[in-house]
Amino acid sequence: MTAVSTVHCLPVELDQVSEIKGRISVLTDKEGRLDLGARRVNKLSKGAITRVIESDQFAKAKLGDVISLAFPFGMAAEAVDIVICDRKGGADQMRKAGVALAKARGKSAITILGMSQKGMADFVQGLLLRSYAFDERRTAPIEAFGDVTVMHSQSDSLAAQIDVVSAISDGVFFTRDLTNEPANILTTTEFANRLSALTDLGLEVQVIDEAELEKLGMRTLLAVGQGSDSPSKVVIMHWNGGTPGEAPLALVGKGVVFDTGGISIKPSAGMEDMTMDMGGAAVVAGTMMTLAKRKAKANVVGVVGLVENMPSGNAMRPGDVITTMKGDTVEIISTDAEGRMVLCDAMWFTQERYKPAAMIDLATLTGAVIIALGHENAGVYSNDDRLCNGLLASAQKENEGMWRMPLGQSYDNLLKSRVADMKNLGGRTAGSVTAAQFLKRFVKDETPWAHIDIAGVAQTTSETEHAPSGSTGWGVMTLNTLVQDMFEAK
């Protein structure tokens, strides 16, 4: 990973502006108002910023645009970036402006003359989120991102805010890194090892191996992985920052490190993208990292099922009947409907052991949700309006698309089996909904629950607002905000 992970906050030192190297960023609005730092740069550059503001280019520019002046006269900087901000637009608009600056500055070091600008932490978060590139598997030397320095009139209080947005960004980056990794590197064992390393942040981490999973009765999860040489595992991550003994929020993630489809094998075209089928587990891991780094005042447990779905002489077959940890039996119609088999045992285990205050599962579960919602929204299904509305509000606040989808008995009827309690596939009709209905059968009546199908938003072939092409890290910001707003001690 190459990404900006630290930001330096310094008091305003205008007498040093002429000596700053790299790039300098100044913020203005559509009216062209300049604060003290911008006026200093304008003076040093013999009125260059004023000339920009009076130009047709500035008149035609939109909020969030960046106008760059290369090698300004009278300064050591390689460029001055004039960022047009909406002073009244709130967090999302400031974050978008930071993203625009990240694109303009490339990988150069940058000094932001923030002065008293409101929303500076949001601006920096946008800059951080877009300053990311997954270069771990390249052999050629890769240029690292330069440092970010913010000169601000309230540098101490801003530094505390930057610590929080850095914790969020680091969690997003961790999710992106995990999802971008190839499956020969990120095996189930390597995945578990990386999660175990989170103990350094204060998380309690437990890894359950196959022998113990068998004793627990997690046979559907084990069935998915039995065709692979990579051992199946469940990893539990605890953050105990809330009231001792208070029931935790549970986050459950699908972690299929590679999905061939098993015996019901997928077409070869595009199968290389199935390295991202552990995206739900990655979002849970990134969220747990963020909560630990910002020391959230909440009790949260993250549970991820790590498997690899491969065809072999020992693989699960269509027509098999498998008994879940709950005790229900499942007829296998397609071994490519494997994510729900991992989640149903992980969800039941989580409820039995932790009796959570609420449970949210995340998974790259169905292609059907992409047909329904494209790459703009994750689909959310829930048995609890309060929890679901909290998720939708959090997603809107973080500008991560989410749309509520239906549940109902008519969809559940599509899972009826001739030989078992249920089928693992309801057919082509409403495929994302019947997958959610399958999972709902493993939710206890007293458990507020939401299922988020992130198949369309976890990874994209083109850049998104906050990320370059590849893994987006979608969901970490939404879940962090949900914890903050609904589950954190006030």
N, C-alpha and C positions, 0 to 999 in steps of 0.2 A: 504494500500500500504506500502510495505517496500522497499525503494530504496534510494541509495545515492543521496542526493539532494544538498549537499554543498561540496566544495573542499577547503582545506586550502592551500594557496600558501605562501611559506616562502623562505627567502634568504638561500643560501647555508651555512650550519653550519656543516662542516665535523668533528669537534671535538665532536659532539654529536651523530654521527652515531652509535657508539658502544653501546649507551644506548637506541636506538630506539627499541620499542617493537612491537608486531604484525609482519607483513611481510614487507620486504624491496624489492623493485623492482629496478633493474638496466637494462639499455638498451645497447645493442651492435648490431653489424651487422654480416653478414656472414664471414667477415674477422676477427672478434673477437676484433675489436678496442674498447678500453675502455676509457670513459671520466674520469674526476677527481673523481666523486662520486663512479663509479665502481672500480676505482683503490684503493680508500680508503677501500671499502668493501673487495676487494681482499687482501689487506695488513692485515686488521683485522682478516680475516679468514685464514691467513697463506697460501695464494695462491690458495684457493679453486676455484675461478672463472677461473684462468689460467688453472687449471687442467681440468675443464669442457671444456674450449675452445680447449684444445689439445686432447680431447677424441673423440672416434668414434661416440658417441651420438651426439656431436655438429656437427661433419662432416656430419651426416645423417639428421640433423634437417633442417626444412624449414623456410623460412621467416614467422614470426608470431608465431612460436613455443615458448613455455615457458619451461625452464628447472629449476626445483626447488631443492634447497638444504635445507633440514630440519635442524633446530637447529644448525646453523653454529658456529663453534668454535670461541671463543673470542668475541661473540656478544650476546646481549640480545634478538635479534629477534628470532621469531619462525621459520622463513624461509627466504631465499633469492631467489627471482624469477629473473632469467636471461631471458629477453625478446629479441628475435632476430628480429630486425627491418630492414626495407628497408629504408635507409636514403634518397634515391632518389625516393621512390615510391609514394609520394604524400599523400593526405589526407585519401584516402580510405584504403591504406595499413597501415597507422598508426592507423586508427580506428580499423581495424581488429586485430592488435596487442593488442590494449587495450581490445577488446572483449576476446581475448585469456587469458589475464591476469585476467580478471574478473572471468573466469571459474576456473582458477588455484587457485585464492586466496579465493574462497568461500565467506564467509561473514566477514572475518577477516579485521581488520584495516590494512591499507597499507600506506607505505611511498615510494614515487617514487623519486629516485635521478635523476632528469631530467637534471640537469646542463644546458648545452647549446643546448640540443637536439632539432632539428627542428621538427615541427609538434606535439609538446607536447599537445596542446589544442585538436587536433584530437585524439591523443592517449587517453587522459582523457575522451573525448566524448564516445569512444568505451567502455571504462571501465564503464562509467555511464550507457549507454544504456543497457548493459548486467547485470548490478547490479540491478535487479528488480525481485520482487516476489509479486504476489497478494495473500495476507494472511488475508485480512480483515474479511473473513467469517469463519475463523478457531478459535476454542476456546482454543486450547492448546497454551502455550506461544511460541512465535516465535522469534528466534534469529534475531536481527536487523543487518543490514550491518554496519560494522565499518567505521570510518572516512577515508577519503582519504587526504593525505598530499603530496604536491609536493614541493620539494626543487629545486629551479631553480635559475640560475645566473641572470635572468631578471624577478624576481618574480612579480614586479609591472605590467609590460606590459602583462605577462602571466595571471595575475589575471583578467585583463579586457577581455582577450580572453575566459577565463574560465567562466566568467559571461554570455557570449553569448552562449557557448555550454551548460551551465546549463539551460538557458532559453529554448533552443531547447529540451533538455532532459526532462525538466519538462512538456513541452507541449506533448511530446510523452507519458510520464507516465500518464498524465491526460486522454489522449485518451485510453490508455490501461486499466486504472482503470474503465472508463465508460463502455467500451466494455466487460470487464470481469465481471461486476456486474450482479447478477441475476435479473430477471424482477420483482420479488416481492419486491425488494429493489429499483431498478432504474425504478420507475414508471414515467409516463410523468411529473407528478408534481415534483417528486424528481429531475429528470433531469433538469427541468426548474429552480429549486431552486439552483442547483449546478452551473448552468450557470449565474444565477443572482449574485452569490457570486463573479464573476469575476469583478464586479465593483470595488472591492478592488484594482485591478491592473490598474485601469484607463479606463477600457472599459465602454462604455455606453450600458446598457442592457435593452431591452423591452420585456415583455411577453404578447402575444396576446391570449386571452381566446376564448372559443367557440362562445360566443355571438358576439364578434367583428369579428371573422372569418366568421360567417354567414353574417354579414353586408357587409363584403368585397367580398362576393361571392365565398369563397374558399370551394366550395361544394364537390369537389372530395377528397380533404384532409379530410374533415369532414366525408365523406362517409366511408372512410377506418376505422376510429375510432368509428363509431356509434354503433358497436356491443360490445364495451367495456365499463366498468364502469370507466375506467381511462380517464379523459378528454383530448381531443386533444388540442394542443397548438402550436403556432409558437413563437420561440424565436429569437430576433434580437440582434446581438452583433456588436457594432461599435468600430473600432479603428481609430481615427482621428489623425494620426501622420504626414500626408503629407501636401501639400499646401491646405489651407482652400478653400473650394468650389470645389476642383478638384474631378472629378468623381471617385468613388471608384472601386476597384476590388471587385467583389461579389463572395463569397463562399457559396454554397447552399448544405445542407446535409439532407439525408434521415434519420429520427430518429424513426424507428418502434421498440419500446422497446421490443415487443415480437410479433412474426408472426406465428400464427397457420395456416395461409392460409385462415382463415375465413370460409365461407360456403364451399368453395373449399378446404377442410381441407387437410393438409399435412399428409403423413404417420407418425405414432408415432415414428418409429425408427429414431433417430437423431434429433427429434424436439427440444430437450433440447438445441441444438446449436443455436436456433433462438433468444436467448438472445443477439446475436451479430448483429441483423438486424438493429441496430441503429448506425452501425459503421461509416457510412458517416457523420452523425451528430457529432459523437465523434471526427473524424478527423478535422472537421471545428472548433469544440470547442478547441481542442488542439493547432491548428494553431493560433487561436485568442489569446490564452494564451501566446504562444511563442512571437507573435508580440508585445503584450503589455509588456511582461517582458523584451524584448530587446529594447523596445521603437523604433520600426521600423518607418522610415520616409516615411510612406505610409498611404493612406486612404483605409481601407478594411472594408467591412461589411460582417458578417457571418449570414446567415439565415437558421434555422433548423426547420423542421416540425416534431413534436413529436406526435406520435399516437400509439395505440395498436390495432392489427388486430385480433379480436376474433369472434367466431361464437355465435350468440344469436338470439332471436326472433326479434331483431332490427337491425341485421347485414345487410350489403350490400349483394345483391344476384346476381348470374349470370343471365344475361338477363336484369338487370336494365340499365336505361339510365340516365346518370348524366351530368349536365351542369357545365363546368369548369369556373373558374374565368375569363378566356379569353372570354368565351361565346360559345366555341365549345362543342358539345355533344359527350359523350363517352358511347359506349355499353360495359357493363361488360361481358366479356367472362369467366374470372377467377378472383375470389376475391383474389387469391394468386399472381396476378400481381398487387400488391398494391403499391409498392414503386414508380412507375412512376405516380400513382395517387396523391401521396403526393408531389412529386417533381414538377409536372406540374403547380400546383397552387402556390407553393412556388417560382418557377422560374418566373412566370408571375408577381406575386406580387413584387418580387425583382426588375424586370425591370421597372414596372410601377412607383414604389416609388423612386428608387435610380438612375435609368438611368446609370447603371455601365459602366465603361470603358471596362470591360470584365467580363464574368461570367463563373464560373467553378462549376459543381455539382458533388458530390461524393455520391455513394450509393453501398451497397451490393445488387445489383439489380437482377442479374440473375445467376442461376446455369449454364446456357449455357456458360458464360465466363470462368467458371472453366473447362468445357469440352474442350474449345478452347485453353486456355492458362495455365491450371493447377494452381498451387499455386506460380508460379514463377513471373508472370506478371499481373498487372492490365491492363484492356483494356481501351484505350482512344479513344474517337470519337470527332471530332471537325469540325466546319465550317470555321476555321481560321488557316492557316498554321503557321503564326507567333506565335500565342498563343500555338498551339499544339507542335511546335518545341521547344518552351521555356520550356514546361512541360517535354518533352522527355529529353532535355538536363539537366534539373534540376534533374530528376529522375536518370539519368545516373551518375551525379555527386554525388548523395547521395546513389548510389547503391541500389535503390528501383526500382524493375523491372516494366517496363511499355511498352506497345506495341500498336501502332496505328492500329485501326480497320476501316473497310470501312463504308461509308454511300452511299445511292443512291436511286433513285426513284423506282427501281425494288423492293427494300426492303420495301419502304414506301407503295407500292401497297398492301402488305400483311396485312395492317391495315384497308382495306376497310370494311365498315360495311353495312349491309342491311338496318338497321333502324336508324343509327346515323352517325355523321361525321367521326367517327373512332371507331375501336375496341381497347380494352386495351391489346390485345394479338394477335400476328401475327402467332401463331402456333409454332411447334417445330423447323421448319427450321430457322436457323440464329436467334435464340431467343435473343441473346444479342444485335444483330444489330437492330432488329425490335424494341426492347425496346428503344434504342438510337434514332431511327427514330421517335418514339412516342414523346420523349422529344423534339426533334428538332422542332416539330410543335408548341412548346411554346417558341421558341427563336425568338426574333425580328430580322429582316434583318440586322439592324445596330449593333447588339450585337455580338462581338467575343465570342465564346462559346466553352467549352469543357466539355464533360461528361466522368467521370472516374468510371468504374464498378470495385469495389474493393472486389467483393464477394470471390475471390480466395486468396486474400492477407491480408485481415483484421484480420483473425484468422486462426491459424493452429494447428494441433494436435501434431506437433513436433517442436523442437526449430528452429529458424531461425538464420541468422547471428547475428542479433542485439538483439534478444529477446528469452526468454524461451517459451515453448508451451503456447498457448492461444492467447490473443490479441497481435498483433505485433506493433500497433501504426503506421502502414504504412501510408505514405502520409504527415505527419507533416513536416518532413525534406524537402521533395520535394517542398511542397507549400511555406515553408519559404524561400527556395532558389529562387523559382520563383519570389516571392515578392521582394527579395533583388536584383535580377538581372534585372527584367523587370518593376517593379512598384515603386521602392523606389527612393526618391529624392537623387541625387548624390551630 
